[in-house]
């Protein structure tokens, strides 16, 4: 593999890692804000429950107090869990959207990653001839680039690929 190719791969990997770290950092910040807000809401609910408790008298009313506090804590935990779930869903949706945009654009990043995945898979499997199955969009690209990919694969691993029709 040439130095330029290795540099390009290193830069691509670095870009992907940087994007991932950025997404994770943003998600972590948002999660911390949501968690802080949920904790404040729990405190508020608990404070309100305490006010209600102070107004109650007797053992029967203490049982009501316990139910109110338990309910408030449960509600707070549910809100916190819901906030976390919503945040995770948004992070996954955004990551999926970005990957779809990258795939739809068929930019050099996407095609380089596609070829790299084929090469890594072939290397891991071992052998001399490989059948690659892909979706229609990727299959069209692979058909156009089959000679180049085979040439590179032959240099790197001594093998060739054939295209399968079904993913």
C-alpha positions, -999 to +999 in steps of 0.1 A: +000+000+000+015+034-009+023+060+017-004+084+002-030+056+005-020+049+041-020+087+049-055+090+033-067+060+053-053+074+084-069+108+077-102+091+070-100+071+102-090+102+121-120+121+106-144+094+115-130+092+151-132+130+154-168+130+142-176+102+166-159+120+195-177+152+186-211+134+186-204+117+218-192+149+234-224+167+223-245+138+235-228+138+268-233+175+273-270+172+264-274+142+287-258+161+316-282+190+310-312+166+308-301+147+339-295+179+359-330+191+349-346+158+358-328+158+392-340+193+399-375+182+390-371+152+414-360+176+441-390+198+434-414+169+435-397+156+467-400+191+483-437+192+474-442+158+488-425+169+520-449+198+523-478+174+520-463+151+545-460+178+571-497+186+569-507+149+574-513+135+609-516+100+622-504+066+611-529+062+583-516+095+569-480+084+572-489+055+549-501+081+524-469+100+529-448+069+520-469+063+489-464+099+478-427+099+483-423+065+466-444+077+437-424+109+434-392+090+434-405+066+408-418+094+387-384+111+389-366+079+379-391+074+350-385+110+338-348+105+340-350+072+321-373+088+295-349+117+291-319+094+287-338+072+262-349+103+241-314+115+241-300+082+230-326+079+203-317+113+190-280+105+189-286+073+170-310+090+146-285+117+139-257+092+134-279+071+111-289+103+092-253+113+087-243+078+075-272+078+051-262+112+037-226+099+033-239+068+015-263+088-007-237+112-018-213+084-027-185+107-019-149+097-017-152+090+020-180+065+014-164+048-016-131+046+002-147+030+032-166+006+010-134-006-007-116-007+026-143-029+041-141-053+012-103-055+015-104-060+053-131-087+049-111-105+022-080-103+044-098-117+074-114-145+055-083-155+035-083-171+001-079-160-035-115-155-048-143-137-030-179-131-039-192-097-027-229-091-023-242-055-019-274-034-022-283-020-056-266+014-051-233-001-039-235-029-065-237-003-093-206+015-079-187-018-075-195-029-110-180+003-124-149+000-102-144-038-103-112-036-123-096-011-100-107-029-068-095-063-082-062-047-091-057-033-057-069-065-040-045-086-061-016-063-051-026-064-014-038-099-009-033-118-042-070-124-046-099-111-067-136-105-061-167-113-080-200-096-075-231-114-062-266-102-071-282-105-036-270-088-005 
